[in-house]
Amino acid sequence: MNPASGLPRNIVLIGFMGCGKTTIGRILARMLGCPFVDLDLLIEQKAGMPISRIFSERGEAYFRLVEAAVLHELAAPGPPRIISTGGGIITRRRSRTLLKQLGYVVWLQAPVDTILERTGRNRDRPLLETDDPAARIQALLDQRMPLYRASADLEIDTAGLDPEETACGILESARYHFAH
């Protein structure tokens, strides 16, 4: 399938770290034959350093400013893309507005134990550098859940789901969304 016959606009994946945004995003991009954009990688390129270093040297507020600027750049007209965002993208009002302008927003979610299992091997998660990562995840989820919900056109719990099947479901939902 080529992008022209696929979607008129982007599919944007939001959700907490470890919920499958990158994995499912790459599958969707392959299925549609369109570009996959990892917002975190673009931020690292723009800042000239890894996200963990941005957080340690410049702080989360600076990171969110760069994140919003990169998101704004993606809002420019272009071919349909699959866009994977960072887990905290929804914490800024302007970013939430831009997400909706970009296209069909899908909130991928998972329970705390699944997130811990998926992120436990990755030491490059600045927000989880704490004595109790489970409590930190739960606190962030509690804080962000209403923002994810308000930003999303579709919500999917990815725990126990096959990524390929999840991608197929997202694609069908997006086609229906764009058709109506």
C-alpha positions in Angstrom: 0.0 0.0 0.0 1.4 3.4 -0.8 0.9 6.5 1.3 -1.4 8.2 -1.2 -4.0 5.3 -0.9 -3.4 5.0 2.9 -4.1 8.1 4.9 -4.8 11.8 4.2 -3.0 12.8 7.4 -0.7 11.5 10.1 -1.2 8.9 12.8 0.3 10.2 16.0 1.1 7.8 18.9 1.0 9.1 22.4 1.4 7.3 25.8 3.7 6.7 28.6 7.2 5.2 28.0 7.1 1.5 27.4 3.6 1.4 26.0 4.7 0.4 22.5 4.8 3.7 20.5 8.0 3.0 18.7 7.3 -0.7 18.0 3.8 -0.2 16.8 4.7 3.0 14.9 7.4 1.2 12.9 4.9 -1.5 12.0 2.3 1.0 10.9 4.9 2.9 8.8 5.9 -0.4 7.1 2.2 -1.4 6.5 1.5 2.0 4.9 4.8 2.5 3.2 5.2 6.0 4.7 7.8 7.6 6.9 8.1 6.8 10.6 9.1 9.8 12.8 10.4 9.3 16.3 10.0 12.7 18.0 12.6 11.8 20.6 15.2 11.2 18.0 14.4 14.5 16.3 14.8 16.3 19.7 18.2 14.6 20.2 19.3 15.8 16.8 18.1 19.3 17.3 19.7 19.6 20.8 22.9 17.8 19.7 22.7 15.5 22.8 20.8 12.5 24.2 17.6 13.1 26.1 19.1 11.9 29.3 21.8 14.6 29.0 19.3 17.3 28.1 17.5 16.4 31.3 20.6 16.3 33.4 22.3 19.5 32.0 19.3 21.6 31.0 16.3 20.2 32.9 12.9 19.0 32.0 11.5 22.5 31.3 14.1 23.1 28.5 13.4 19.6 27.1 9.7 20.4 26.9 10.5 23.7 25.0 12.6 21.8 22.4 10.0 19.1 22.2 7.3 21.7 21.5 9.5 23.4 18.8 10.1 20.1 17.0 6.4 19.2 17.2 5.6 22.5 15.7 8.0 21.8 12.8 6.2 18.5 12.2 2.9 20.4 11.9 4.1 21.9 8.5 2.4 20.4 5.5 4.0 17.2 4.2 3.2 13.6 3.3 1.3 11.4 5.8 3.6 10.0 8.5 3.5 7.9 11.6 4.7 10.0 14.5 5.8 8.5 17.8 6.0 11.1 20.6 7.6 11.1 24.0 5.5 10.2 27.1 5.3 13.7 28.4 4.3 15.5 25.2 0.8 16.1 26.6 2.0 18.1 29.6 2.1 21.3 27.6 -1.2 22.8 26.3 0.4 24.0 23.1 1.7 20.5 22.4 -1.8 19.0 23.0 -3.2 21.5 20.5 -0.5 20.6 17.9 -1.1 16.9 18.4 -4.8 17.3 17.3 -3.7 19.4 14.3 -1.2 16.7 13.2 -3.8 14.0 12.6 -5.3 11.0 14.2 -4.1 10.7 17.8 -3.8 7.2 19.4 -3.2 6.8 23.1 -1.3 3.6 23.8 -1.4 2.6 27.4 -0.3 -0.3 29.7 -0.4 -1.0 33.4 2.5 -0.1 35.7 3.9 -3.7 35.9 4.0 -3.9 32.1 5.7 -0.6 31.8 8.3 -1.6 34.4 9.0 -4.9 32.6 9.4 -3.1 29.2 11.5 -0.2 30.5 13.5 -2.0 33.3 16.4 -2.9 31.0 16.8 0.6 29.7 18.9 2.9 31.8 18.3 5.9 29.6 15.0 6.9 31.3 15.7 10.1 33.3 12.2 10.2 34.9 12.6 6.7 36.3 15.9 7.4 38.1 14.5 6.9 41.5 14.4 4.4 44.4 10.8 3.4 43.6 10.2 3.5 39.8 6.8 1.8 40.2 5.6 4.6 42.5 7.1 7.2 40.1 5.3 5.6 37.1 2.0 5.5 38.9 2.3 9.1 40.0 3.1 10.3 36.5 0.3 8.2 35.0 -2.2 9.6 37.5 -1.1 13.1 36.6 -1.1 12.5 32.9 -4.1 10.3 32.3 -6.7 13.1 31.9 -4.3 14.8 29.5 -3.8 11.7 27.4 -7.5 11.0 27.4 -8.3 14.6 26.3 -5.7 14.4 23.5 -6.7 11.0 22.0 -9.0 10.0 19.3 -8.5 6.3 20.2 -7.3 4.6 23.4 -5.7 1.1 23.3 -4.3 -0.9 26.2 -1.3 -2.7 24.7 -0.6 -5.1 27.6 -0.8 -8.6 26.2 -1.6 -7.5 22.6 0.3 -8.5 19.6 1.9 -5.4 18.1 1.0 -6.4 14.5 -2.7 -6.9 15.4 -2.6 -3.6 17.4 -1.2 -1.8 14.3 -4.0 -3.3 12.1 -6.6 -2.2 14.5 -5.2 1.3 14.6 -5.0 1.5 10.8 -8.6 0.5 10.4 -9.8 3.0 13.0 -7.7 5.7 11.4 -9.2 5.0 8.0 -12.7 5.2 9.4 -11.8 8.4 11.3 -10.4 10.1 8.2 -13.3 8.9 6.0 -15.9 10.6 8.2 
